[in-house]
């Protein structure tokens, strides 16, 4: 269902001892939402003095019909202004949630899988192909004597006659 589709449930209004459905009470909300680009459906219900706005099956705003003014625009009715503001906030929250869930569903379906046709990585992915590490700082003969040695792996013999490095 669209986020731009609002259902207004309204009950019979109790005035002067009569119970009659009066869609003119919610005309201000309906007209303002239609001017903002929403599709509005009015649904009469059997609860007395009841008004509820719904988007995508979720209740957005509820009030007593006696709090709304009869056949006036939203600019003059404070409760109707709150109802329209609730619809605008709710639809933006639904839009944000849809975008968030859409992005995570893309990741779940692995549209960003690394293939020859997909985006390429330009950062180091593995260090197995790199040349062996060469130390410039002095090292110690760790096998037996602990004497500092300088150089690369080929000349890592400490020179001690008793040491196994000399062999």
Secondary structure as UniProt FT lines:
FT   TURN            3..4
FT   STRAND          5..10
FT   STRAND          12..15
FT   TURN            16..17
FT   STRAND          18..21
FT   HELIX           23..26
FT   HELIX           27..35
FT   TURN            36..37
FT   STRAND          39..44
FT   TURN            48..49
FT   STRAND          50..55
FT   TURN            56..57
FT   STRAND          58..64
FT   HELIX           65..67
FT   TURN            70..71
FT   HELIX           74..76
FT   HELIX           78..108
FT   TURN            109..112
FT   TURN            128..129
FT   STRAND          139..140
FT   TURN            142..145
FT   STRAND          148..149
FT   HELIX           153..155
FT   HELIX           164..166
//
